[in-house]
Amino acid sequence: MTDATATTRVERLLAEYVALADSVAVFALTFLALYVLGRGLVALADRWMEFRRTDPTLRRGAGKALSLAVVAVAVLLALSTAGFEYALQRSAILVAALTVALGFAAQDVIGNLVSGAFIVTDPTFNIGDWIRWDDEEGVIEDISFRATRVRTFDNEVVTVPNSVLTNSAVTNPVLNDTLRLEVAVETGYDDVGEAVGIMREEADAHTEILDDPKPTVLITDLGETVRLSARIWIAEPNRLTFARVRSEYAEAVVERFEESGIDLGRSNARVLEGEVGVVPKAIDFNRQ
């Protein structure tokens, strides 16, 4: 190999590296410019949705979707501008194979993304709502396209995959303007009438318990004791009000029961002590 040939190869290699560096620089600058422009458009769209008073959950979901779209468009246009699309075209088979492989590997992720799209557009799921699913409950803090973040009433943050929520029965206790509370007690059979009267009176006396729907007290079980359930309604359906009013009402009922001499959970069954014997019946032999 002559010195001239070696020099030519080095120059060619340097030229290729310079061209690659130029392409990378073009890609970076194009991507940055498009990304900044796109983020500005996303901000304008967010302000427009705020002006139109769009639902906060839908607004946040739309913002995240637009942000992802901005990144995708910026990458594709930057690749095209920098001349990298030829490399992608030459490796189309490899790209297709990788796409299929990633599709199988990311089934759960894709399922969560699809579920997230349904949740974001569902009016029964909103940030700040109190929800129950399976054996869990809490307040929604954030909804993304992959998972929903819920803060439990033990002040723990739980990240729930969206597919779990869409495949479970989810209860939204605060969806309506009023919320029903139920307080159950057990008492003896002799005290049923007085106990029902006290539970109704305390419901009427509490300022935050609604008169319409009217509070009701029902007998829900008969056993050694009588189970009474008071069903009352409040106008501010949130977890804090729910817990506070329920506790205040239960305390008032217990206090009135104590004043009236009604024992909670008292059974009227009597315990008989002593031995049990069998007395044989006398046989009358004179009877024909």
VOVO-174818 format. One line per field, with one value per residue (C-alpha): x negated, y, z. Coordinates in Angstrom, 1 decimal, decimal comma, padded with zeros to 4 digits. Each point is the difference from the previous one (the first is absolute). Example, Ala and Ser with C-alpha at 12.3 -4.5 7.8 and 13.67 -1.06 7.14 Angstrom:
<recs>
xx	(-012,3 -001,4) $
yy	(-004,5 003,4) $
zz	(007,8 -000,7) $
</recs>
This chain:
<recs>
xx	(000,0 -001,5 000,0 002,3 002,6 -000,1 000,4 003,0 001,7 -000,7 001,4 003,1 000,5 -000,3 002,4 002,6 -000,4 000,4 003,1 001,4 -000,8 001,8 003,0 000,1 -000,2 002,8 002,1 -000,6 000,7 003,1 001,4 -000,7 001,7 003,1 000,2 000,0 002,6 002,1 -000,2 001,2 003,0 000,8 000,0 002,4 002,2 000,0 001,0 002,7 001,4 -000,3 002,0 002,6 000,2 -000,9 000,1 -003,3 -000,6 000,7 -002,1 -003,0 000,4 000,2 -003,1 -002,0 001,2 -000,9 -003,5 -000,6 001,1 -002,3 -003,0 000,9 000,5 -003,2 -002,0 001,3 -000,4 -003,5 -001,0 001,3 -001,7 -003,4 000,2 000,3 003,2 -002,1 -001,5 003,4 001,3 -003,0 000,7 003,8 000,1 -002,0 002,2 003,1 -001,4 -000,8 003,5 001,6 -002,3 000,7 003,7 000,1 -002,2 002,0 003,5 000,6 -001,3 002,2 003,0 -000,7 -000,3 003,3 001,7 -001,5 001,6 003,4 -000,5 -001,1 003,2 002,3 001,9 000,3 -003,8 -001,2 -003,0 001,1 002,7 000,3 000,1 000,3 -001,2 -000,6 -001,0 -001,6 001,2 -001,5 000,0 -001,3 -003,0 -001,1 001,1 -002,6 000,2 -001,8 001,2 002,2 -001,5 002,3 -000,6 001,6 001,5 -003,1 -001,9 -001,7 -000,4 001,0 -000,8 002,7 -000,4 002,8 000,9 000,7 002,6 001,7 000,3 001,3 003,3 -000,8 002,4 000,0 001,9 -000,2 001,2 003,5 000,8 000,9 -001,6 001,8 -001,6 001,0 -000,5 000,9 000,5 001,2 002,3 002,4 003,5 001,6 -001,7 000,7 002,7 -001,9 -003,2 001,6 001,5 -003,3 -001,8 002,6 -000,1 -003,8 000,1 002,5 -002,1 -003,2 -000,3 -001,9 002,3 002,6 003,8 000,5 -000,6 001,5 -002,2 001,3 -000,7 000,5 -000,2 -002,6 -000,6 001,6 -002,0 -001,1 000,3 001,8 -002,1 001,1 -001,4 000,5 -000,3 -000,7 -001,1 -002,5 -000,3 -003,8 -001,1 -003,7 -002,0 -000,7 003,6 001,2 -002,3 000,7 003,8 000,1 -002,1 001,9 003,4 -001,3 -001,3 003,3 002,0 -002,3 000,3 003,8 000,0 -002,0 002,2 003,1 -001,5 -000,1 -002,9 -001,6 -000,1 001,9 001,7 003,3 -000,9 000,0 -002,7 001,5 -002,5 000,2 000,5 002,6 001,8 002,7 003,0 001,7 003,7 001,9 001,8 003,6 000,5 003,7 000,7 001,6) $
yy	(000,0 003,3 003,1 001,7 -002,8 000,2 003,7 -000,3 -002,5 002,2 003,0 -002,0 -001,2 003,5 001,3 -002,7 000,9 003,7 -000,7 -002,1 002,7 002,5 -002,2 -000,5 003,7 000,6 -002,6 001,5 003,6 -001,0 -002,1 002,7 002,7 -002,2 -001,1 003,6 001,0 -003,0 000,6 003,6 -001,4 -002,4 002,9 001,9 -003,0 -000,4 003,6 -000,4 -003,0 001,9 002,9 -002,5 -001,4 -003,5 -002,8 000,0 -003,7 000,2 003,2 -001,7 -003,1 002,0 002,0 -003,2 -001,4 003,2 000,0 -003,6 001,0 003,0 -002,2 -002,6 002,6 001,8 -003,2 -001,1 003,4 000,4 -003,4 000,9 003,4 -001,5 -002,7 -002,9 -001,3 -002,0 -002,0 -000,8 -001,0 -002,3 -001,8 -000,2 -003,8 000,4 002,8 -002,1 -003,0 002,2 001,5 -003,5 -001,1 003,2 -000,4 -003,4 001,1 003,1 -001,4 001,1 003,5 000,3 -001,3 002,6 002,8 -001,0 -000,2 003,4 001,5 -001,3 001,1 003,5 000,5 -001,6 002,7 -002,3 000,1 003,4 001,3 000,5 -002,7 -002,5 -003,5 -003,6 -003,1 -003,5 000,4 003,4 003,6 003,5 003,3 000,3 002,3 -000,5 -001,9 -000,9 -002,2 -002,8 000,1 001,9 001,4 -000,3 001,2 -002,3 001,2 -001,4 002,8 -002,5 000,6 -003,1 -000,2 -002,1 -001,3 001,4 -003,5 -001,0 002,8 -000,7 -003,7 000,5 001,3 003,5 002,0 003,7 001,0 003,7 000,0 001,3 003,2 -002,0 -003,0 -002,6 -001,1 -003,1 -000,4 -003,4 -000,9 -003,1 000,0 -002,2 -000,9 002,0 003,2 000,0 002,7 002,4 -000,6 000,7 003,3 001,1 -000,7 002,0 002,9 000,3 -000,1 002,9 001,9 -000,1 003,2 -001,7 -003,0 000,8 -000,1 -000,9 -002,9 -000,7 -002,0 -003,6 -002,6 -003,6 -003,4 -001,9 -003,1 -002,1 -002,3 000,0 003,8 002,3 001,8 003,5 002,0 003,8 001,3 003,7 002,4 002,9 002,7 000,2 -003,3 -000,2 -002,4 002,5 001,1 -003,6 -001,2 003,0 000,0 -003,8 000,1 002,9 -001,7 -003,3 001,8 001,8 -003,3 -001,8 002,8 000,0 -003,8 000,3 002,7 -002,2 -003,2 -001,7 -002,5 -000,4 -003,6 -001,3 -003,3 -000,9 -003,7 -001,4 -002,4 -002,8 -001,7 -003,4 -003,6 -001,1 -003,3 -002,1 -000,9 -003,2 000,2 -002,3 -002,9 -000,6 -003,8 000,3 001,8 -002,2) $
zz	(000,0 -001,1 002,1 -002,4 000,3 003,8 -000,1 -002,3 002,3 003,1 -001,8 -001,1 003,5 001,4 -002,6 001,1 003,6 -000,8 -002,0 002,8 002,5 -002,3 -000,2 003,8 000,4 -002,5 001,8 003,4 -001,1 -002,0 002,9 002,5 -002,2 -000,7 003,7 001,2 -002,6 000,9 003,8 -000,8 -001,9 002,8 002,5 -002,2 -000,3 003,8 000,5 -002,6 001,9 003,3 -001,6 -001,2 003,5 -001,2 002,6 001,8 -000,5 -003,7 -000,3 001,7 -002,2 -003,1 001,0 000,5 -003,4 -001,8 001,7 -001,2 -003,5 000,0 000,9 -002,7 -002,7 000,9 -000,1 -003,4 -001,6 001,5 -001,4 -003,4 000,0 001,1 -002,7 002,4 -001,6 -002,5 002,7 001,4 -003,5 -000,6 003,3 -000,5 000,6 003,2 001,2 -000,8 001,9 003,0 -000,1 000,2 002,8 002,0 -000,7 001,7 002,8 000,7 000,0 003,6 -000,8 -003,0 002,0 002,6 -002,6 -001,6 003,5 000,8 -003,0 001,1 003,5 -001,0 -002,1 002,6 001,9 003,0 000,6 001,0 001,9 003,6 -000,1 002,8 -001,6 001,3 -001,9 001,2 003,7 -000,5 000,1 -000,2 -001,8 -003,6 -000,2 -003,6 -003,1 -002,6 -003,1 001,9 003,6 002,4 003,2 003,0 003,6 002,6 003,2 001,8 -001,9 -002,3 -003,7 -002,1 -003,7 -001,7 -003,5 -002,1 -001,3 003,7 000,3 -003,3 000,8 003,5 001,4 001,1 002,3 000,0 003,2 -000,7 -003,5 001,0 002,0 003,1 001,8 002,1 003,3 001,9 003,8 001,5 003,7 001,8 003,0 001,9 -001,1 002,9 -001,0 -003,7 -000,1 002,2 -001,8 -003,4 001,4 001,3 -003,3 -001,9 002,5 -000,2 -003,8 000,0 002,5 -002,0 -002,1 -002,9 -000,4 -002,7 000,6 -003,6 -000,6 003,4 002,4 000,6 002,6 -001,1 001,7 -002,0 002,0 002,7 002,2 003,6 -000,4 -002,4 -002,6 -000,8 -003,0 -000,2 -003,6 -000,2 -002,7 -000,2 -002,5 -000,3 -001,4 000,9 002,2 002,8 000,4 -000,2 002,8 002,2 -000,2 000,4 003,1 001,5 -000,6 001,4 003,1 000,6 -000,3 002,4 002,5 -000,2 000,4 003,1 001,5 -000,8 001,4 -003,3 -000,3 -003,4 -001,0 003,0 -000,5 001,7 000,1 003,6 001,2 002,2 002,3 001,7 -000,9 -002,5 000,8 -001,7 002,2 -001,4 -000,4 002,4 -001,6 001,1 -000,1 000,9 -003,2 -002,7) $
</recs>
